[in-house]
Amino acid sequence: MKDEVLLIQEECSRVGATLIAVSKTKPIEEIQKVYDLGIRDFGENKVQELLSKIDVLPKDIKWHMIGHLQTNKVKDIIDKVYMIHSVDSIKLAKEINKQAIKKDIKVNILIEINIGNEESKFGLNPVDLESFLKEIKELTNLNVLGLMCVAPYKENNEDTRIYFKEMKKLKETYNLQLLSMGMSNDYKIALEEGSNYIRVGTLIFGERDYSK
């Protein structure tokens, strides 16, 4: 674990990117080990699991909500996460804004793009991004910082480059700051194409056992 974390950290530092350790399904002890290696950004997919970890792990962790977020769960995490990566509908954006107003806070969000137009994945069709940005402009308690994607899985990692290039183009077209893209199998290419956040789980923690 140590060697992998330090290597990925070094690769990120070289280009000014941040490593998010994806800790879903992993126990507190494993997360603490990664924290002790200097990682401060962790990503979770499920609200309930995120909440169970926040209270028992160090308070200086920046938690990233990277999984699909249901509107009825927004209130549970609104003031507990550093950033929500998976905003994919007007309804969700409005609910985040509404709960942020109640707490008198601004919430960092990324808009999730379904860059491969895959039926099995969440996210906006890239052609809808312009109208989406216009519609959420009036939501005063959102910090719209950038875009997130999960690239289609390819046997040859190099084949994901086209999707990352398209994401970078979208970011620049709409003058956004951040890109969250790249995972264990393709993060090197994502970094080459301008990713600011890579979301790496398996390479750090090993394979997940979803039966637990």
C-alpha positions as CSV (number, residue, x, y, z in Angstrom):
1,M,0.0,0.0,0.0
2,K,2.7,2.5,1.0
3,D,4.7,2.3,-2.2
4,E,1.5,2.7,-4.4
5,V,0.3,5.7,-2.4
6,L,3.6,7.5,-2.5
7,L,4.1,6.8,-6.2
8,I,0.6,8.1,-7.1
9,Q,1.1,11.1,-4.8
10,E,4.3,11.9,-6.6
11,E,2.7,11.7,-10.0
12,C,-0.1,14.0,-8.9
13,S,2.3,16.5,-7.3
14,R,4.2,16.7,-10.6
15,V,1.2,18.2,-12.4
16,G,-0.5,19.9,-9.4
17,A,-3.3,17.4,-9.1
18,T,-4.9,15.9,-6.0
19,L,-5.3,12.2,-5.2
20,I,-8.7,11.2,-3.8
21,A,-8.4,7.8,-2.1
22,V,-11.7,6.0,-2.8
23,S,-12.5,4.3,0.4
24,K,-15.9,2.8,-0.3
25,T,-16.4,-0.6,1.4
26,K,-13.1,-0.3,3.2
27,P,-12.8,-0.4,7.0
28,I,-11.7,2.4,9.2
29,E,-8.3,0.8,10.0
30,E,-7.4,0.7,6.3
31,I,-8.4,4.3,5.7
32,Q,-6.4,5.4,8.8
33,K,-3.3,3.7,7.3
34,V,-3.7,5.7,4.1
35,Y,-4.3,8.9,6.1
36,D,-1.1,8.2,8.0
37,L,0.8,8.2,4.7
38,G,-0.3,11.8,4.2
39,I,-3.5,11.5,2.2
40,R,-6.2,14.0,3.2
41,D,-8.8,13.6,0.4
42,F,-11.1,10.6,0.5
43,G,-14.1,9.7,-1.7
44,E,-17.2,7.8,-0.8
45,N,-20.2,6.6,-3.0
46,K,-22.9,6.1,-0.4
47,V,-24.2,8.6,2.1
48,Q,-24.7,6.1,5.0
49,E,-21.2,4.8,4.7
50,L,-19.8,8.3,4.5
51,L,-21.6,9.4,7.6
52,S,-20.4,6.3,9.5
53,K,-16.8,7.2,8.7
54,I,-16.8,10.9,9.2
55,D,-17.3,10.7,13.0
56,V,-14.5,8.3,13.7
57,L,-11.8,9.4,11.4
58,P,-9.6,12.6,11.7
59,K,-11.4,15.9,11.3
60,D,-9.0,17.3,8.8
61,I,-10.1,14.8,6.1
62,K,-11.7,16.4,3.0
63,W,-14.6,14.1,2.1
64,H,-15.7,13.9,-1.5
65,M,-19.1,12.6,-2.4
66,I,-18.4,10.8,-5.7
67,G,-21.4,8.5,-6.0
68,H,-24.9,9.1,-7.3
69,L,-26.7,11.3,-4.7
70,Q,-30.4,11.2,-4.1
71,T,-32.1,14.4,-3.3
72,N,-33.6,13.1,0.0
73,K,-30.0,12.5,1.2
74,V,-28.6,15.9,0.5
75,K,-29.5,17.3,3.9
76,D,-27.5,14.6,5.6
77,I,-24.2,15.5,4.1
78,I,-24.6,19.1,3.0
79,D,-22.2,20.6,5.7
80,K,-20.0,17.5,6.0
81,V,-18.4,17.1,2.6
82,Y,-15.7,19.2,1.0
83,M,-17.2,18.7,-2.5
84,I,-20.0,16.9,-4.3
85,H,-18.7,15.5,-7.6
86,S,-21.9,13.9,-9.0
87,V,-24.4,16.7,-9.6
88,D,-26.3,15.4,-12.7
89,S,-29.8,17.1,-12.6
90,I,-31.5,20.4,-12.0
91,K,-33.5,18.8,-9.3
92,L,-30.4,17.8,-7.4
93,A,-28.7,21.1,-7.9
94,K,-31.8,23.0,-6.5
95,E,-32.0,20.7,-3.5
96,I,-28.3,21.2,-2.7
97,N,-28.8,25.0,-3.0
98,K,-31.9,24.9,-0.8
99,Q,-30.1,23.0,2.0
100,A,-27.0,25.2,1.7
101,I,-29.2,28.3,2.2
102,K,-30.6,26.7,5.3
103,K,-27.1,26.2,6.7
104,D,-25.8,29.6,5.4
105,I,-23.0,27.9,3.5
106,K,-21.7,27.6,-0.1
107,V,-21.2,24.1,-1.4
108,N,-18.5,23.1,-3.9
109,I,-20.0,21.0,-6.7
110,L,-18.9,19.4,-9.9
111,I,-21.2,18.5,-12.7
112,E,-21.2,14.9,-13.7
113,I,-20.9,14.3,-17.5
114,N,-21.7,11.0,-19.1
115,I,-18.9,11.5,-21.6
116,G,-19.4,8.1,-23.3
117,N,-23.2,8.4,-23.4
118,E,-23.5,5.1,-21.7
119,E,-27.0,4.0,-20.6
120,S,-25.6,2.3,-17.5
121,K,-24.1,5.6,-16.1
122,F,-25.4,8.7,-14.6
123,G,-24.4,12.2,-15.8
124,L,-25.4,14.9,-18.3
125,N,-25.1,14.4,-22.0
126,P,-22.3,16.8,-23.0
127,V,-24.6,18.7,-25.4
128,D,-26.9,19.6,-22.5
129,L,-24.1,21.2,-20.4
130,E,-24.6,24.8,-21.7
131,S,-28.3,24.9,-20.9
132,F,-27.6,23.2,-17.5
133,L,-25.0,25.9,-16.6
134,K,-27.4,28.7,-17.5
135,E,-30.2,27.1,-15.5
136,I,-28.2,26.8,-12.3
137,K,-26.6,30.2,-12.6
138,E,-29.2,31.7,-10.2
139,L,-28.5,29.1,-7.5
140,T,-26.5,31.5,-5.3
141,N,-25.2,29.0,-2.7
142,L,-23.4,26.7,-5.2
143,N,-19.8,27.0,-6.1
144,V,-19.8,25.4,-9.6
145,L,-16.1,24.5,-9.9
146,G,-15.9,22.0,-12.8
147,L,-16.8,18.7,-14.2
148,M,-16.5,15.0,-13.3
149,C,-16.7,11.9,-15.5
150,V,-16.2,8.1,-15.4
151,A,-14.7,7.3,-18.7
152,P,-16.0,4.1,-20.5
153,Y,-13.9,1.1,-19.6
154,K,-11.5,0.1,-22.4
155,E,-9.1,-2.9,-22.6
156,N,-6.5,-0.6,-23.8
157,N,-6.2,2.3,-21.4
158,E,-5.0,4.6,-24.2
159,D,-8.4,4.4,-25.7
160,T,-9.8,6.5,-22.9
161,R,-7.7,9.5,-23.9
162,I,-10.3,10.7,-26.4
163,Y,-12.9,11.1,-23.5
164,F,-10.5,13.0,-21.3
165,K,-9.6,15.3,-24.1
166,E,-13.3,16.0,-24.7
167,M,-13.7,16.7,-20.9
168,K,-10.9,19.2,-21.0
169,K,-12.4,20.9,-24.0
170,L,-15.7,21.2,-22.2
171,K,-14.0,22.7,-19.2
172,E,-12.2,25.3,-21.3
173,T,-15.2,26.1,-23.4
174,Y,-17.3,27.0,-20.3
175,N,-14.4,28.5,-18.4
176,L,-14.5,26.1,-15.4
177,Q,-11.7,25.4,-13.0
178,L,-11.6,21.7,-12.2
179,L,-11.7,18.3,-13.8
180,S,-12.3,15.1,-11.7
181,M,-11.4,12.2,-14.0
182,G,-9.2,9.2,-14.0
183,M,-9.4,6.0,-11.8
184,S,-7.1,3.1,-11.0
185,N,-6.9,1.9,-14.6
186,D,-6.6,5.1,-16.4
187,Y,-5.4,7.9,-14.0
188,K,-2.1,8.3,-15.7
189,I,-3.7,9.3,-19.0
190,A,-6.2,11.5,-17.1
191,L,-3.3,13.4,-15.5
192,E,-1.7,13.9,-18.9
193,E,-5.0,15.4,-20.2
194,G,-5.4,17.9,-17.4
195,S,-7.2,16.1,-14.5
196,N,-7.2,18.0,-11.2
197,Y,-8.6,15.2,-9.1
198,I,-8.0,11.5,-9.7
199,R,-10.2,9.0,-7.8
200,V,-8.1,5.9,-7.0
201,G,-9.4,3.0,-4.9
202,T,-8.3,-0.5,-6.1
203,L,-4.6,0.4,-6.6
204,I,-4.4,1.7,-3.0
205,F,-6.7,-0.6,-1.1
206,G,-6.8,-3.7,-3.3
207,E,-9.9,-5.3,-4.8
208,R,-13.2,-4.7,-3.0
209,D,-15.4,-7.5,-1.5
210,Y,-19.0,-6.3,-2.1
211,S,-20.4,-9.3,-0.3
212,K,-19.6,-7.8,3.1
